[in-house]
Amino acid sequence: MLVLMAVRVPISIAMFVAGTAGYLTQTGWGPFSNFLNTQAFARFASYDLSVIPLFILMGHFATQGGISKALFSFAAAIMGRFKGGLAMASVLACAAFGAICGSSVATAATITSVALPEMKRHGYSGRLATGTLAAAGTLGILIPPSVPLVIYAILTEQNIAKLFAAAMIPGIIAMFGYMVAIAIYVRLVPGQAPETDEAPRLTRDAIKGVIPIVLIFLLVFGGIYGGLFTPTEGAGVGAASTFVAALIKREITWDKFKQCFYATAESSAMIFLIFIGADLMNSALALTQVPNQLASVVGSWGLSPLMVVAAILLFYVVLGAVMDELSMILLTIPIFFPMVMTLDFGMPKESVAIWFGIMVLMVVEFGLLAPPVGLNVYVVNGMAKDVPIAESYRGVMPFLVSDTLRTLLLLFFPAISLWLVKYVG
């Protein structure tokens, strides 16, 4: 699998080919053909999977509907008076956009198109501007709705609403952590930001521009946690209401409308193809009994449960250098999740499952920033033609420090993630 990935074979195909070889070696053609005959339908007949394209569509409507401009204008008016204020405003805008978009790449690209020209015009360095936007884009998956979190919920049969609730406080901590990192960085490293920004005025139009976002967020998550509809139905309500908001703003055209569905189909097909490849790979691994033997070996080491989870998280950080976040979750959760559920953390099993999901979410976003892959860094750097990629990677380093501190905090204090879950009916 890793060899195929190294020669640029798509990850889904790499997993499918490797899984096919492993399955055929152990069972032969008959069982393999029966597996293929039933597995695809069994996987995609799940009603819960429809939440993925609906949240993706919601994000595309928000992107094409011009909502990002209003978000950045509002955030810049609030934060612009501080040193590094426009960078902090980008973080705020990404956090707010992430509340109606479950993709980090879409969040980073959308806010970059608005914020990057403004930061350049005000004299921000390419390093700080691109590093900030790449890191802040990860808030698209840290703040619900989150497509990786939905996939984790489906794989582990956990409650999506409770996982969204558990991700809320860590996502807010991430947002403030990034803003603190910016404040420290611009004071320690001179020349990265202007001494004083010309703060934009908070106009009536800027306030009116964020009202649809607030209403959509309250409608979707208020409806989910108020018991009016399920998360899947909430995704449909969110997509429809975001489309209505885009119509009211008169930003969406017929061509943009069609592009929203094309882009959603492409993203969903990519995710579902990874599902098939990961299912085959995991089934081949299950036949080898490697996951069970791995759990037995780890149990024989006598490590504390926290040490085991810490080792798993470190493995995710390393794996993130060669794989995207969805592929990592689909490939590893069937192996690691049963192992974690056998450990005694002094918490109910459901709480352990939810907390572990949040921890996985925290570390897979490292892969979106860290070299040599750093998908968010590539996306943002591609939109900043005059900034070398090495400068963008240097720009994300302060945010990786913030990510590390936040991950350690959530690792040793699970109650931070689980506090809000207690109030979810």
N, C-alpha and C positions, 0 to 999 in steps of 0.2 A: 504493500500500500504506500509506504513512504517513498519507495523508489519511483513509483508511478507519479506521485505528487511532485517529486523533485524534477521530473521531466515535463512538468506542466500539464499533465492529464487532469481534467476536472476532478475535484475531490469525490463527488458522487460516483463517478465512473471508476476511480481508483479503489474506492471501498467495494464497489460491486464486483470488479474483476478479482480482487484479493479474496473477497468473501466467497465468490464462485469457486475459485481454486481450492480454498479450504473446505468448502462443503462437499465438492465432488470427491476430493481425496479421501474423505471420511465416510461418505455414504454411497457414492455412485450416482448415475444419472436418474434412476427411478425416484428415489426420495427427493432429489434436487428439483426435478420437474414438478413433482407434487407440491413442493414448497413454493415454487414460483407461481403455480396455478392458483394457490389460495392466499398467499401472503399479501399481494398487492391490494386485492379487494378487502381483505381483513383490516389492513392498515387504513385505507382511505375511506372505508365505510363509516368511520367514526364521525359522528355529528360534531364533536368538539373541535375537530380540525378546521371547520369552516371559520372559526374565529381568526385564523391566521390571515387568509386573504382579505377578510373584512377590516381588520386593523391596518393592514398594509394599504388598502384602498382609502381608508380614513386619512392616513398620512399623505398619500398622493393628492387627495383633494385639498388638504391643508397647504401642500407645497405649491400646487398650481393656482390656488385661490388667493395668493398674495398675502396670506396671513403673516408670513415671516417679516415683512416690512413693518407692519404695525407693531409686532412684538419688539423688534430691535429699536424702533423709534421710542417706544414707551420705556424700555430698559435703559436706553442711553440718556433719556431725560432724567431718570432717577439717579443713575450711577456716574454720569458724565462729569460731575464736579470733583470726583476723587482722582488721585493719581492712578493711572491704569484703569480709569473708569470705563472706557469703551470696551476694554478686554473683559472687565467684570460684567458689563452689559451684555456681551456676547454669551457669557455663561448663563445669565438670567434668561436670555432669549432662547437658548438651547433647552434649558430646563422646562420653560413654558411650552415650547414646541414639542418637546418629548412627551408632554402630558396628553398630546393628541396624535402622536406618531410613535410607533413601536420599533423604529429602525434607527440605529446610530448613524449609519452612512447617510441616510436621507436627511437626518437632522443636521449633520455636519455640513453637507453640501448646500442645503437650503439656507441656513443662517450665514454660511460663508459668502454666498452670492450677494448678500446684503451688507454684512458687517466688514468684510475684508476691504472693500474700496474705502469705507469710512475710516477704518483704522490707518490705512496707508495715507489718506489725505491729512490725518491729524499727526502724522510723524511717528507711528509705531513701527518698530523693527519687524522685518519679515519673520524673524525667529519667534518673537512673542505672539504676533498676530496668527500665524499658522499653527503654532503649538497650542495656543488657547483654543482655537476653533476645532482642532482635531480632538483635543481632550474633552471639550465641552460637548462635542457631538455624542460622546459615549453616554451622556445623560438621556439620550433617546431610548436606550434599553434599560438604564438604571431606574428611571421614573416611569411608572406604569402609564399606559399599557406597554408591555414588553414582549416582543415575539419570542426571544429565547426563553423567557419565563413561562410563556404559554406552552412551548415545546417541552420544557422540563415538567410542567404540570401534567401533560398528556402522558409522557413516558413513565412518570412515577405515580400516576393516578391520584394526584393531589388536587385540592380545591383551588381553582384559578383565582377566585376572589380573595382568598386568604393569602395567597402568594403575592398578589398585587398590594394588599394591605401591608404585608411584611416588607415589601420593597420601598414603600413610601418614605419612611424615616431615613434609611440608608441613602436613598436618592437625594433627599434634602441635605443630609450631611455631606454628600459628595459635592453638591452645588456650592455650599458655603466653604468647603475645604478648597475647592478650586479658586474661589474668590480670595481667600486668605493667601493661597500660594502666589497669586498675582500680586497682591499687595506687598508681600515680602520680597518677591523677585524684582519688582521695579525699583525697590529701595536699595537692594543689595547690588544690582547690576545696572550701572548708569547707562543711559543712552537707549534703553529698550522702549521707553515710553516718554512722551512729552512731560515736562514739569507740571504744566497745568493744561487741562483740556478745556476747550470752549464748550461748556455744557449746553446741549440743546434745551430749548424751553419745553415744558410739559404742556402741550397744546390740547385743546378739546378733541381734535381729530385723533391724537395719539391715544387718549383715554378711550374714545369710542372704538378705536381699532382693536383693543384687547377684550372688549366686552364679549364678542362672539366666542373667543377662546375660553373665557371663564364660564360662559353659559354651557358650552359643549362639555367641558370637564365636569361641571356640576350635574348636568343631565345624565351623562354616561355613568360616572362613578356614584352619584347620588342614587340613580336608579338601581345600580347593581347592589349597593350596600343597603339600600332601602327596601330591597326585596321586590322591586317592581319588575325586574327582568334578570335573566341569567347573564353571565359574562359574554356568551356567544350572542345573545340578543342585544346586549349592550354594545357590542362591536358593530352590529347592523345599525342600531340607532345612532351611534357615533359617526359612522360613514355617511348616513343620510343627512344628519344635522350639519356635518362639515361641508357637504355639498351645498346645502341651503345657504350656509354662511358665505361660501365662495360665490354663489349666485348673487347674493345681496351686495357683496363688494364689487360685483361686475368685473371680476378679474378673470373668470374662467370662460374660455371660448369653446366652440365645438371641437376644434383640434386638440385643445388641452384636455377636454373631457374624454375624448377617445384615448389620449395618451395615458391618462390615469388608469384606464382599464388594461391597456397593453402592458404598462409597467407592472401593474399588480399581477397580471397573468404570468409575466416573465419571472418575477420574484417568487411567486407561489410555486411555479413549476420547478424552479431551482431548489426550493426548500423540500418539496415533495420527492424530487429525485434523490436528494440526499437522504431522505427518510428510507427509500427503498435500498440504497446502497448500505446505509448503516444497519438496517434490519438484517440484511444478508450477512454482513460482516459479523454482527453480534451473534447471529444464529450459528455461524461457523465457529466462533470462539466458544459459544456455549457447549457445542458438541465436544470440544477438546477438554472441557472441565477446567480450563485455565482460570476463569473467574472464581470458581469455588476453591481451587487450590491456592489462588492468590489470597483469598480471604483467610484460609487456614494458616498460611505462612505468616501473614501480618498478625493474626491473632496469637501465634506462637512467640512473637517477638516480645510480648509483654509491654508494649507501648501504651501510654495513656490515650484515651479516645481523642483528646485534643491534638496530640502529636500525630496521630494517624490522619486526621483531617488536615492538619498543617502540611503534611507530606503530600497529600492528594492535591491541595491547592498549589503547592510548589510545582507539582507535575503539570498542572494546568498552565501555569505561567510559562514553563518550558515548551509545552505542546503548542501554546499560542503563537510561537515563533514560526510555525509551519502550517497551521490550520486556522480556518475561520471559526467564529464562536459557535455557529449552529452545528457544524460538523463535529466539533469537540464534544458538545453536549450529547448529540445523537450517538456518537461512538462510545463515549466513556460512561455515561450515566447508567446504562444497564450493567456495567461492571462494578462501578464504585458505589452506587446507591445501595444495593443489597449488603455490601460490606459495612457501610456506615450505619445501616439500620440494625446491625447486630451489636453495635457498641453501646455502652451504657453511659449516657451523658447526664443522667438524673432528671430527664425530661420525658414527657409523653412522646411516643413514636411520631405522632403527627407533627409535634413541635420540632423534633429533630429533622424531619423531612423538609419542613418549610425553611428552617434555619440553614440547612445544608444547601438548599436551592438558592438562597440569597448569597451565601458564600461563593457558590459556583458562579453566580451572576457577577459578583464583584471581581473575580479573577479573570474571567474570560474576556472582560473589557481591556485587560492588560494587553492581550493580543492585538487589539485594535490600534494600539499606540506604540508598542515596543517593536524595534527592528528584529528581523529583516522584513517582516510582512507589514504590520502596522497599516491596515487597510484605510483607516480614517486619515492617517498621515498622508498616504498616497492620494486620496481623494482631494483633500484640502490643498496639498502642494500642487496638484495638477491644475487647480484653479488659480494658483499664484505663480504665474509663469516665471517671474524674476527671482524666486526664492529657491536656492539649492535644497535638495532633499535632506542633506546633512544638517542644514540649519533648522529645518522643521523638526527633525528628530531631537536636536538639542532643545528646541522649544518645549517639547512635551516632558522633558525630564523633571521639572518642578512638580508637574501634575502626577507623574508616576510616584514621586515621593509621597504626595498627598494620598494617592490610591493605596500605597503600602500601609501608611498609618491608619487609614480608615479600615482596611481589611483586618489588620491586627486588632483594632478596637472591636469590630464585630465578631471576630473569632473568640476573643476572651470574654465578651459580654453579649451572649446570645439574646438577652432580654431586650436589647435595643431593637432588634429585628422583630421580636415576638410581641412587643408591648401593644402595638396597634391591633394585632390579630385578635386579642382578647375581646375587642369591641365589635368584631364582625359577627353578625348573626349567622 
